[in-house]
Amino acid sequence: MRAYLNLLSLPGVKRFVLSTFPGRLAYSMITLATYFFVHDVTGSITIAGIATGAETVASSLTAGMRGHAIDKFGQTRPLSLFIPSWVISLIVLSQVHSSVAIIIVSACVGLSSPPINLSARPLWRAAVGADNLRTAYALDTTMMNLTTVIGPVIATYVALNIGAHECLWLTAAFMLIGGLAMISMPLSRNWVPEPSEGNAFAVLRDKSFRILAIEGMIFGLGWGLLEIAIPSTSTKALHPELSAPLIATLATASIIGGLVIGGRKNAVTPLRGFKLASLCVTVSAAPLALTRPGWSMGIILAFIGLAIGFSMVYHWEIVEAVRPVGSATAAQAWLWTVEGTTLALGTALGAYLVDKLTPQVALAGVSLSLAASALFIWTYAAPRLSAADRPLSEIEKTEALADLESTNE
């Protein structure tokens, strides 16, 4: 605790922590805010899923380019463009009612997504120095994880008890407040990017990165199915209010899993840990189709979240072990690009399966996708990622934890 208090006493750190919080809260609310608004307007779970999928795919396809913009131009100019564009797009979304217009505007929301988390990571290095970096990343991860738990709860409560229209406006307000706070920080305005080597697409030529990208695509499909299956299945069961606690259960368990593995002292290599964690994910998700919104689904989601927390730490440790030198920001941005694209497809597909077939089909799709991811890891990826079959240095572990917290832009 003393280490965190000492960290907060450093100049600019308190303001930094408070400035990033509203924007991250907006990101944690956007999926449910959009889902409930579109479902309220159209009455269709399928259209709601397509709209949230359009946001995600548009955001993920351009994440690498937005990350490169930060590396090339600094933070002030890109954030000054993306933040008001995102806010305006959400306001416009709250005013449209036709299905086509909703999907188009939802895609515009994704295209203008501000890279808040990608911007925060390099600022910590400038704010606290190398000696305090691990503590800083731990604090930052805790703050971001807090938003992933409370954001869905706020979005669900506001959408169901006040109004879905108002929920979108509140989400936009959080991003505007957080964005202005980020842009006005001297720490952000004075940050100078490192000299860039190559173009925004250079990391895509690395063989190890392409293997990780394929695994991310398979996993992203299953995760997209799960993200939309929770609220849509709850809606189908006439208990939409269960969406928030179920998502919060998944997020909280994932946080716990990440903290447990991130603080480990053993010498398990990233590759071996990732293989074992992928099996845990597969086993945990296997009975998902047998559950219903309520305690049974909550228990299974808790086990899935715990296993996912294990898996993600090892995943980013592998990235740190095999990525090309000088590609820390680009690697995580492009991995989100490919993973987020299939996540969006999974979101749209999951909503369709729930709406047109049965919730159990969508939930079974989650289990199959996560099992396919584990199969790919064991049979194809692992033999080709031998560079990750070694204990990491403390610096590499610290960088991996930072990747873990800054994935979703």
C-alpha positions as CSV (number, residue, x, y, z in Angstrom):
1,M,0.0,0.0,0.0
2,R,2.9,2.4,0.8
3,A,4.2,1.9,-2.8
4,Y,0.8,3.1,-4.2
5,L,0.7,6.1,-1.8
6,N,4.2,7.1,-2.8
7,L,3.2,6.8,-6.4
8,L,0.2,9.0,-6.0
9,S,2.3,11.6,-4.3
10,L,4.4,12.1,-7.5
11,P,3.5,15.2,-9.6
12,G,0.7,14.7,-12.0
13,V,-0.1,11.1,-11.1
14,K,-3.4,11.8,-9.3
15,R,-4.6,13.9,-12.2
16,F,-3.5,11.2,-14.6
17,V,-5.5,8.5,-12.8
18,L,-8.6,10.6,-12.5
19,S,-8.4,11.8,-16.2
20,T,-8.3,8.3,-17.7
21,F,-11.2,7.0,-15.6
22,P,-14.3,8.6,-17.3
23,G,-13.1,7.6,-20.8
24,R,-12.6,4.0,-19.7
25,L,-16.0,4.0,-18.1
26,A,-17.5,5.1,-21.4
27,Y,-15.8,2.3,-23.2
28,S,-17.1,-0.3,-20.6
29,M,-20.7,1.1,-21.1
30,I,-20.8,1.4,-24.9
31,T,-21.7,-2.2,-25.8
32,L,-24.7,-2.5,-23.5
33,A,-25.7,1.2,-24.1
34,T,-25.9,0.5,-27.8
35,Y,-27.6,-2.9,-27.4
36,F,-30.4,-1.6,-25.1
37,F,-31.0,1.5,-27.3
38,V,-31.2,-0.4,-30.5
39,H,-33.4,-3.1,-29.0
40,D,-35.6,-0.5,-27.5
41,V,-36.0,1.3,-30.9
42,T,-36.3,-1.7,-33.3
43,G,-37.5,-4.5,-31.0
44,S,-35.0,-6.8,-32.7
45,I,-32.2,-8.6,-30.9
46,T,-30.6,-9.3,-34.3
47,I,-30.4,-5.6,-35.3
48,A,-29.0,-4.8,-31.8
49,G,-26.3,-7.4,-32.3
50,I,-25.5,-6.2,-35.8
51,A,-25.2,-2.6,-34.5
52,T,-22.9,-3.5,-31.6
53,G,-20.9,-5.7,-34.1
54,A,-20.6,-2.8,-36.5
55,E,-19.1,-0.6,-33.8
56,T,-16.6,-3.3,-32.8
57,V,-15.5,-4.2,-36.3
58,A,-15.1,-0.6,-37.4
59,S,-13.1,0.1,-34.3
60,S,-10.9,-2.9,-34.5
61,L,-10.2,-2.6,-38.3
62,T,-8.8,0.9,-37.7
63,A,-7.1,0.3,-34.3
64,G,-3.7,-0.2,-35.8
65,M,-3.9,3.0,-37.8
66,R,-5.1,5.0,-34.8
67,G,-2.3,3.6,-32.7
68,H,0.2,4.6,-35.4
69,A,-1.2,8.1,-35.5
70,I,-0.4,8.4,-31.8
71,D,3.1,7.2,-32.4
72,K,3.6,9.6,-35.3
73,F,1.8,12.8,-34.3
74,G,1.8,12.6,-30.5
75,Q,-1.4,12.6,-28.5
76,T,-3.0,16.0,-28.6
77,R,-4.0,16.2,-32.3
78,P,-5.3,12.6,-32.7
79,L,-7.3,12.7,-29.5
80,S,-8.6,16.2,-30.3
81,L,-10.1,14.6,-33.5
82,F,-11.3,11.3,-32.2
83,I,-12.9,12.3,-28.9
84,P,-15.4,14.9,-30.3
85,S,-16.1,12.7,-33.3
86,W,-17.0,9.7,-31.0
87,V,-19.2,11.9,-28.8
88,I,-21.0,13.5,-31.8
89,S,-21.5,10.0,-33.4
90,L,-23.2,8.7,-30.2
91,I,-25.5,11.8,-30.0
92,V,-26.4,11.2,-33.7
93,L,-27.1,7.5,-32.9
94,S,-29.5,8.5,-30.1
95,Q,-31.5,10.4,-32.7
96,V,-31.9,7.8,-35.5
97,H,-34.5,5.1,-35.7
98,S,-34.2,3.2,-39.0
99,S,-32.3,0.0,-38.9
100,V,-30.0,1.0,-41.8
101,A,-29.2,4.4,-40.2
102,I,-28.5,2.8,-36.8
103,I,-26.0,0.3,-38.3
104,I,-24.2,3.1,-40.3
105,V,-24.0,5.4,-37.4
106,S,-22.8,2.6,-35.1
107,A,-20.0,1.9,-37.6
108,C,-19.1,5.6,-37.4
109,V,-18.9,5.3,-33.6
110,G,-16.4,2.5,-34.0
111,L,-14.3,4.4,-36.6
112,S,-13.8,7.4,-34.3
113,S,-13.0,5.4,-31.2
114,P,-10.4,7.4,-29.1
115,P,-7.3,5.3,-28.2
116,I,-7.5,6.2,-24.5
117,N,-5.7,3.1,-23.2
118,L,-3.1,3.1,-25.9
119,S,-2.3,6.7,-25.0
120,A,-2.1,6.0,-21.3
121,R,0.6,3.3,-21.4
122,P,3.5,5.5,-22.6
123,L,2.5,8.4,-20.3
124,W,3.2,6.2,-17.3
125,R,6.8,5.8,-18.4
126,A,7.2,9.6,-18.6
127,A,5.3,10.2,-15.3
128,V,6.9,7.8,-12.8
129,G,10.2,6.6,-14.3
130,A,11.5,3.0,-14.6
131,D,11.8,2.3,-10.9
132,N,8.0,2.8,-10.3
133,L,6.7,1.4,-13.6
134,R,5.5,-2.0,-12.3
135,T,3.5,-0.3,-9.5
136,A,2.1,2.2,-11.9
137,Y,0.9,-0.4,-14.3
138,A,-0.7,-2.4,-11.4
139,L,-2.5,0.8,-10.3
140,D,-3.6,1.6,-13.8
141,T,-4.8,-2.0,-14.4
142,T,-6.8,-1.9,-11.2
143,M,-8.5,1.4,-12.2
144,M,-9.4,0.1,-15.7
145,N,-10.7,-3.2,-14.3
146,L,-12.9,-1.3,-11.9
147,T,-14.6,0.4,-14.9
148,T,-15.2,-3.0,-16.6
149,V,-17.1,-4.1,-13.5
150,I,-19.2,-0.9,-12.8
151,G,-19.6,0.3,-16.3
152,P,-22.1,-2.5,-17.4
153,V,-24.0,-2.1,-14.1
154,I,-24.4,1.7,-14.7
155,A,-25.4,1.1,-18.4
156,T,-28.0,-1.5,-17.6
157,Y,-29.5,0.4,-14.7
158,V,-29.8,3.7,-16.7
159,A,-31.1,2.0,-19.8
160,L,-33.8,0.0,-18.0
161,N,-34.8,2.4,-15.3
162,I,-34.3,5.9,-16.9
163,G,-34.1,5.3,-20.6
164,A,-31.9,3.8,-23.3
165,H,-31.7,7.2,-25.0
166,E,-30.4,8.8,-21.8
167,C,-27.9,5.9,-21.4
168,L,-26.2,6.8,-24.8
169,W,-26.0,10.5,-23.7
170,L,-24.5,9.5,-20.4
171,T,-21.9,7.4,-22.2
172,A,-21.0,10.3,-24.5
173,A,-20.8,12.6,-21.5
174,F,-18.3,10.4,-19.7
175,M,-16.1,10.2,-22.9
176,L,-16.3,14.0,-23.3
177,I,-15.3,14.7,-19.7
178,G,-12.5,12.1,-19.8
179,G,-11.3,13.2,-23.2
180,L,-11.0,16.9,-22.3
181,A,-9.2,15.9,-19.1
182,M,-6.7,13.8,-21.1
183,I,-6.1,16.4,-23.8
184,S,-5.6,19.2,-21.2
185,M,-3.0,17.3,-19.1
186,P,0.5,18.7,-19.5
187,L,1.8,15.1,-19.3
188,S,-0.2,14.3,-22.5
189,R,0.4,17.5,-24.3
190,N,4.2,17.4,-23.7
191,W,4.6,13.7,-24.6
192,V,6.9,13.2,-27.6
193,P,6.7,9.9,-29.4
194,E,9.8,7.8,-30.1
195,P,11.2,7.9,-33.6
196,S,9.2,5.4,-35.6
197,E,10.8,2.6,-37.7
198,G,8.9,1.4,-40.7
199,N,5.2,2.0,-41.4
200,A,2.1,1.1,-39.6
201,F,2.0,-2.4,-41.3
202,A,5.5,-3.6,-40.5
203,V,4.6,-5.8,-37.6
204,L,2.2,-7.8,-39.9
205,R,5.2,-9.3,-41.7
206,D,6.4,-11.1,-38.6
207,K,5.6,-14.9,-38.7
208,S,5.1,-15.3,-34.9
209,F,2.8,-12.3,-34.9
210,R,0.7,-13.8,-37.7
211,I,0.3,-17.0,-35.7
212,L,-0.9,-15.0,-32.6
213,A,-3.2,-13.1,-34.9
214,I,-4.9,-16.3,-36.2
215,E,-5.3,-17.5,-32.6
216,G,-6.8,-14.2,-31.7
217,M,-9.3,-14.4,-34.5
218,I,-10.6,-17.8,-33.4
219,F,-10.7,-16.7,-29.7
220,G,-12.4,-13.3,-30.8
221,L,-15.2,-15.2,-32.5
222,G,-16.0,-17.1,-29.3
223,W,-15.7,-14.0,-27.1
224,G,-18.0,-12.0,-29.4
225,L,-20.6,-14.8,-29.2
226,L,-20.3,-14.6,-25.4
227,E,-20.5,-10.9,-25.1
228,I,-23.8,-10.7,-27.0
229,A,-25.2,-14.0,-25.7
230,I,-25.3,-12.7,-22.1
231,P,-27.6,-9.7,-22.6
232,S,-29.6,-11.2,-25.5
233,T,-30.3,-14.5,-23.7
234,S,-31.3,-12.5,-20.6
235,T,-33.6,-10.4,-22.7
236,K,-35.1,-13.5,-24.3
237,A,-35.7,-15.0,-20.9
238,L,-37.5,-11.7,-19.9
239,H,-34.9,-10.8,-17.4
240,P,-32.7,-8.1,-19.1
241,E,-31.7,-6.8,-15.6
242,L,-29.6,-9.9,-15.2
243,S,-27.2,-8.7,-18.0
244,A,-25.2,-6.5,-15.7
245,P,-24.6,-8.8,-12.8
246,L,-23.7,-11.7,-15.2
247,I,-21.2,-9.5,-17.2
248,A,-19.8,-8.1,-13.9
249,T,-19.3,-11.7,-12.7
250,L,-17.4,-12.6,-15.8
251,A,-15.3,-9.4,-15.6
252,T,-14.6,-9.7,-11.9
253,A,-13.5,-13.3,-12.2
254,S,-11.2,-12.3,-15.1
255,I,-9.6,-9.6,-12.9
256,I,-9.0,-12.1,-10.1
257,G,-7.5,-14.6,-12.5
258,G,-5.2,-11.9,-14.0
259,L,-4.1,-10.8,-10.5
260,V,-3.3,-14.3,-9.4
261,I,-1.2,-15.2,-12.4
262,G,0.3,-11.7,-12.8
263,G,1.6,-11.9,-9.2
264,R,3.0,-15.4,-9.4
265,K,6.5,-16.2,-8.4
266,N,7.0,-19.6,-10.2
267,A,9.0,-20.0,-13.4
268,V,6.3,-21.4,-15.6
269,T,7.1,-20.3,-19.1
270,P,4.5,-18.2,-21.0
271,L,4.0,-20.8,-23.7
272,R,3.4,-23.7,-21.2
273,G,1.1,-21.5,-19.1
274,F,-0.8,-20.4,-22.2
275,K,-1.4,-24.0,-23.2
276,L,-2.6,-25.0,-19.8
277,A,-4.8,-21.9,-19.4
278,S,-6.4,-22.6,-22.8
279,L,-7.5,-26.0,-21.6
280,C,-8.9,-24.4,-18.4
281,V,-11.0,-22.1,-20.6
282,T,-12.3,-25.0,-22.8
283,V,-13.3,-27.1,-19.8
284,S,-14.9,-24.1,-18.0
285,A,-17.0,-23.2,-21.1
286,A,-18.1,-26.7,-22.0
287,P,-21.3,-26.7,-20.0
288,L,-22.3,-23.2,-20.9
289,A,-25.2,-24.3,-23.2
290,L,-26.8,-26.1,-20.3
291,T,-27.2,-23.0,-18.2
292,R,-29.9,-20.3,-18.0
293,P,-29.7,-16.6,-16.9
294,G,-29.3,-16.8,-13.2
295,W,-27.1,-18.6,-10.7
296,S,-26.2,-21.5,-13.0
297,M,-24.9,-19.2,-15.7
298,G,-23.2,-17.0,-13.1
299,I,-21.2,-19.9,-11.7
300,I,-20.0,-21.0,-15.2
301,L,-19.2,-17.4,-16.2
302,A,-17.1,-17.1,-13.0
303,F,-15.1,-20.1,-13.9
304,I,-14.7,-18.9,-17.5
305,G,-13.6,-15.5,-16.4
306,L,-11.1,-16.9,-14.0
307,A,-9.6,-19.1,-16.8
308,I,-9.6,-16.2,-19.2
309,G,-7.7,-14.1,-16.7
310,F,-5.0,-16.8,-16.5
311,S,-4.9,-17.0,-20.3
312,M,-4.7,-13.3,-21.1
313,V,-1.6,-12.8,-18.8
314,Y,0.2,-15.6,-20.5
315,H,-1.0,-14.5,-23.9
316,W,0.6,-11.0,-23.5
317,E,3.8,-12.5,-22.1
318,I,4.1,-14.5,-25.3
319,V,3.6,-11.3,-27.3
320,E,6.4,-9.7,-25.4
321,A,8.6,-12.7,-26.0
322,V,8.2,-13.0,-29.7
323,R,7.1,-9.5,-31.1
324,P,9.5,-7.5,-33.3
325,V,11.7,-5.0,-31.4
326,G,10.1,-1.6,-31.3
327,S,6.6,-2.8,-31.9
328,A,5.0,-2.6,-28.4
329,T,2.2,-0.3,-29.3
330,A,1.7,-1.5,-32.9
331,A,1.6,-5.2,-31.8
332,Q,-1.2,-4.7,-29.3
333,A,-3.1,-2.4,-31.7
334,W,-2.9,-4.9,-34.6
335,L,-3.8,-7.8,-32.4
336,W,-6.9,-5.9,-31.4
337,T,-7.6,-5.2,-35.0
338,V,-7.8,-8.9,-36.0
339,E,-9.3,-10.2,-32.8
340,G,-11.8,-7.3,-32.6
341,T,-13.0,-8.0,-36.2
342,T,-13.9,-11.6,-35.5
343,L,-15.3,-10.5,-32.1
344,A,-17.7,-8.2,-34.0
345,L,-18.7,-11.0,-36.3
346,G,-19.3,-13.2,-33.3
347,T,-21.5,-10.5,-31.8
348,A,-23.7,-10.2,-34.9
349,L,-23.8,-14.0,-35.3
350,G,-24.7,-14.6,-31.6
351,A,-27.6,-12.1,-31.7
352,Y,-28.9,-13.8,-34.8
353,L,-28.7,-17.3,-33.3
354,V,-30.5,-16.2,-30.1
355,D,-33.2,-14.3,-32.0
356,K,-33.8,-16.9,-34.8
357,L,-32.9,-20.2,-33.2
358,T,-32.4,-20.7,-29.4
359,P,-30.0,-19.1,-26.8
360,Q,-28.5,-22.6,-26.3
361,V,-27.2,-22.6,-29.9
362,A,-25.4,-19.4,-29.3
363,L,-24.0,-20.6,-26.0
364,A,-22.9,-23.8,-27.6
365,G,-21.1,-21.7,-30.2
366,V,-19.1,-20.0,-27.5
367,S,-17.9,-23.4,-26.1
368,L,-17.0,-24.7,-29.6
369,S,-15.1,-21.5,-30.5
370,L,-13.0,-21.5,-27.3
371,A,-12.3,-25.2,-27.7
372,A,-11.1,-24.5,-31.3
373,S,-8.8,-21.9,-30.0
374,A,-7.2,-24.3,-27.5
375,L,-6.9,-26.9,-30.3
376,F,-5.1,-24.4,-32.5
377,I,-2.7,-23.4,-29.7
378,W,-1.7,-27.0,-28.8
379,T,-1.4,-28.4,-32.4
380,Y,-0.2,-25.5,-34.5
381,A,0.9,-22.4,-32.5
382,A,2.9,-23.9,-29.7
383,P,5.4,-25.8,-31.9
384,R,6.1,-22.5,-33.8
385,L,6.4,-20.2,-30.8
386,S,9.4,-21.8,-29.1
387,A,10.8,-18.3,-28.3
388,A,8.1,-18.0,-25.7
389,D,9.1,-21.2,-24.0
390,R,11.4,-19.5,-21.5
391,P,10.9,-17.5,-18.2
392,L,10.6,-13.8,-18.9
393,S,12.6,-11.0,-17.3
394,E,10.9,-8.7,-14.8
395,I,10.9,-6.0,-17.5
396,E,9.2,-8.2,-20.0
397,K,6.6,-9.3,-17.4
398,T,5.9,-5.6,-16.6
399,E,5.4,-4.8,-20.3
400,A,3.1,-7.8,-20.6
401,L,0.9,-6.6,-17.8
402,A,0.7,-3.2,-19.4
403,D,-0.4,-4.8,-22.7
404,L,-3.1,-6.7,-20.8
405,E,-4.6,-3.5,-19.4
406,S,-4.5,-1.5,-22.6
407,T,-5.9,-3.9,-25.2
408,N,-9.3,-2.3,-25.8
409,E,-7.9,1.0,-27.0
